[in-house]
C-alpha cells in the first residue's frame, strides 16, 4: 500500500502545477488582450460606423424628383447603349432587315431574343415603368419607395381580381376574396 504522505505530496504537486498552468494561461490571455485591444476596439468602431452609415442610407427615402432625375439619366445611358445618336441600332445584326422582312415581324423593333439590343430594350422598358412610378410619387408628394409599394399592391390586387373574377362567382364574393387575398399577401410580404 502506498504511503499516504507520498500520495498527498503527489496530489499537492499536481494541484500546484495545475494552478501554475492556469495562471500562465490567464497571463498570456491578458497580455494578448492588452496588445490586441486597441486594434480590435478600433476595428469594431469602424465596423459599427460603416453599418450605421449603411442603415442611414437605407432609411433615407428617395423623393419623386430625385428618382425622376436618376431614372432619366439611367434611361439616357441605356438608350445610348442600344442606339446611336442618330437613332440607328448600335448592333444592326440584332434586328431583322426591314428590306427583306415583313412589316409584322415581331423582332423588327425589339431585336432578336437574347441579343444585346433586346436585353437593352427590355431594360429601357423597365426604366420607363419606374419613371411612371417616380412621376406619380412626385405628383402625390410621397417618396419613390412608397409609390413603388403602392404600385406593387395595386398590381397584386389586379392579379387576384383577375384570378377570382369568373362568370360563376358573384361579384361581391370576387371583391371579398380579392380584398382578403391582397391583405393576406401584404401582411406576409411586408409583415404588418
Wavefront OBJ file of the C-alpha trace (Angstrom):
o trace
v 0.000 0.000 0.000
v 1.390 3.426 -0.995
v 2.464 5.786 1.685
v -0.362 8.300 2.476
v 2.146 11.127 2.821
v 3.582 10.341 -0.594
v 0.105 10.266 -2.152
v -0.722 13.583 -0.502
v 2.579 15.030 -1.705
v 1.858 13.965 -5.320
v -1.635 15.472 -5.118
v -0.187 18.773 -3.884
v 2.356 18.836 -6.725
v -0.360 18.160 -9.307
v -2.559 20.843 -7.756
v 0.294 23.367 -7.761
v 1.183 22.534 -11.372
v -2.460 22.937 -12.385
v -2.719 26.301 -10.615
v 0.514 27.496 -12.254
v -0.759 26.414 -15.686
v -3.990 28.374 -15.154
v -2.049 31.461 -14.040
v 0.232 31.136 -17.070
v -2.740 30.872 -19.483
v -4.510 33.797 -17.806
v -1.364 35.914 -18.089
v -0.981 35.009 -21.779
v -4.608 35.921 -22.437
v -4.287 39.218 -20.549
v -1.168 40.182 -22.499
v -2.786 39.165 -25.790
v -5.934 41.181 -24.988
v -3.864 44.199 -23.952
v -1.950 44.106 -27.248
v -4.955 43.449 -29.487
v -7.457 45.505 -27.546
v -6.775 48.923 -29.174
v -6.722 47.406 -32.660
v -9.844 45.366 -32.016
v -11.657 48.340 -30.493
v -10.799 50.500 -33.498
v -11.915 47.763 -35.913
v -15.207 47.354 -34.043
v -15.729 51.117 -34.000
v -15.126 51.403 -37.744
v -17.379 48.424 -38.448
v -20.176 49.916 -36.365
v -19.724 53.285 -38.066
v -19.952 51.649 -41.506
v -23.059 49.699 -40.511
v -24.651 52.868 -39.148
v -23.953 54.721 -42.400
v -25.476 51.845 -44.409
v -28.593 51.922 -42.246
v -28.894 55.697 -42.647
v -28.731 55.301 -46.423
v -31.439 52.634 -46.266
v -33.647 54.847 -44.114
v -33.273 57.902 -46.342
v -36.061 57.629 -48.860
v -35.636 58.973 -52.350
v -38.094 61.678 -53.341
v -40.054 61.561 -56.588
v -37.950 64.399 -58.032
v -34.668 62.671 -57.209
v -35.924 59.359 -58.566
v -37.110 61.019 -61.780
v -33.717 62.654 -62.331
v -31.854 59.431 -61.587
v -34.099 57.356 -63.849
v -33.877 59.864 -66.704
v -30.087 59.583 -66.545
v -30.328 55.773 -66.493
v -32.722 55.839 -69.456
v -30.363 58.090 -71.385
v -27.447 55.738 -70.684
v -29.479 52.653 -71.628
v -30.634 54.296 -74.863
v -27.030 55.179 -75.695
v -26.045 51.548 -75.279
v -28.654 50.340 -77.789
v -28.960 53.168 -80.316
v -26.519 55.639 -81.842
v -27.111 59.381 -81.561
v -28.825 59.313 -84.964
v -31.323 56.708 -83.754
v -29.822 53.747 -85.623
v -29.222 50.474 -83.767
v -25.666 50.011 -82.499
v -25.927 46.316 -83.348
v -27.788 46.095 -86.677
v -27.391 42.310 -86.772
v -29.703 42.067 -83.740
v -32.667 43.174 -85.870
v -34.202 41.622 -88.986
v -33.597 43.517 -92.183
v -36.609 45.678 -92.987
v -35.834 45.270 -96.692
v -36.490 41.532 -96.707
v -38.617 41.055 -93.604
v -42.333 41.550 -93.485
v -43.862 44.520 -91.687
v -45.416 42.389 -88.945
v -42.095 40.867 -87.851
v -42.181 40.820 -84.007
v -38.411 41.336 -83.791
v -38.366 44.434 -86.012
v -38.490 46.827 -83.024
v -37.367 44.642 -80.126
v -34.492 42.729 -81.731
v -33.900 39.006 -81.756
v -34.380 37.263 -78.383
v -31.364 37.262 -76.042
v -29.464 39.693 -78.248
v -27.730 42.675 -76.623
v -30.253 45.008 -78.251
v -33.243 43.013 -76.977
v -31.830 42.996 -73.453
v -31.158 46.753 -73.656
v -34.668 47.443 -74.939
v -36.159 45.394 -72.068
v -34.088 47.437 -69.610
v -35.321 50.650 -71.222
v -38.923 49.434 -70.806
v -38.254 48.678 -67.109
v -36.855 52.167 -66.601
v -39.912 53.681 -68.345
v -42.155 51.825 -65.886
v -40.099 53.105 -62.964
v -40.279 56.620 -64.403
v -44.084 56.427 -64.324
v -43.903 55.429 -60.655
v -41.440 58.243 -59.930
v -43.749 60.737 -61.648
v -46.711 59.548 -59.567
v -44.555 59.887 -56.422
v -43.672 63.415 -57.490
v -47.324 64.308 -58.178
v -48.570 62.838 -54.888
v -45.585 64.229 -52.940
v -44.609 60.883 -51.461
v -41.318 59.002 -51.539
v -40.383 56.836 -54.512
v -40.329 53.730 -52.298
v -43.885 54.408 -51.099
v -45.055 54.879 -54.680
v -43.401 51.593 -55.679
v -45.113 49.821 -52.794
v -48.490 51.278 -53.784
v -47.965 50.177 -57.397
v -46.967 46.676 -56.261
v -50.094 46.425 -54.097
v -52.332 47.625 -56.934
v -50.728 45.140 -59.341
v -51.203 42.298 -56.855
v -54.815 43.367 -56.290
v -55.443 43.295 -60.059
v -53.816 39.863 -60.263
v -56.070 38.476 -57.511
v -59.128 40.125 -59.058
v -58.359 38.529 -62.413
v -57.887 35.166 -60.717
v -61.202 35.250 -58.821
v -63.337 37.026 -61.419
v -65.215 34.200 -63.135
v -68.734 34.098 -64.518
v -69.930 31.603 -61.885
v -68.662 33.713 -58.947
v -70.825 36.530 -57.576
v -69.194 39.999 -57.936
v -69.404 40.714 -54.182
v -67.668 37.423 -53.466
v -64.963 38.275 -56.020
v -64.441 41.625 -54.285
v -64.331 39.966 -50.850
v -61.875 37.244 -51.918
v -59.681 39.786 -53.672
v -59.603 42.050 -50.602
v -58.764 39.183 -48.237
v -56.102 37.735 -50.531
v -54.461 41.116 -51.044
v -54.468 41.825 -47.295
v -53.001 38.391 -46.554
v -50.329 38.831 -49.227
v -49.500 42.300 -47.870
v -49.124 41.009 -44.311
v -46.924 38.154 -45.476
v -44.788 40.364 -47.731
v -44.435 43.481 -45.605
v -45.070 41.969 -42.193
v -47.680 44.445 -40.987
l 1 2 3 4 5 6 7 8 9 10 11 12 13 14 15 16 17 18 19 20 21 22 23 24 25 26 27 28 29 30 31 32 33 34 35 36 37 38 39 40 41 42 43 44 45 46 47 48 49 50 51 52 53 54 55 56 57 58 59 60 61 62 63 64 65 66 67 68 69 70 71 72 73 74 75 76 77 78 79 80 81 82 83 84 85 86 87 88 89 90 91 92 93 94 95 96 97 98 99 100 101 102 103 104 105 106 107 108 109 110 111 112 113 114 115 116 117 118 119 120 121 122 123 124 125 126 127 128 129 130 131 132 133 134 135 136 137 138 139 140 141 142 143 144 145 146 147 148 149 150 151 152 153 154 155 156 157 158 159 160 161 162 163 164 165 166 167 168 169 170 171 172 173 174 175 176 177 178 179 180 181 182 183 184 185 186 187 188 189 190 191 192
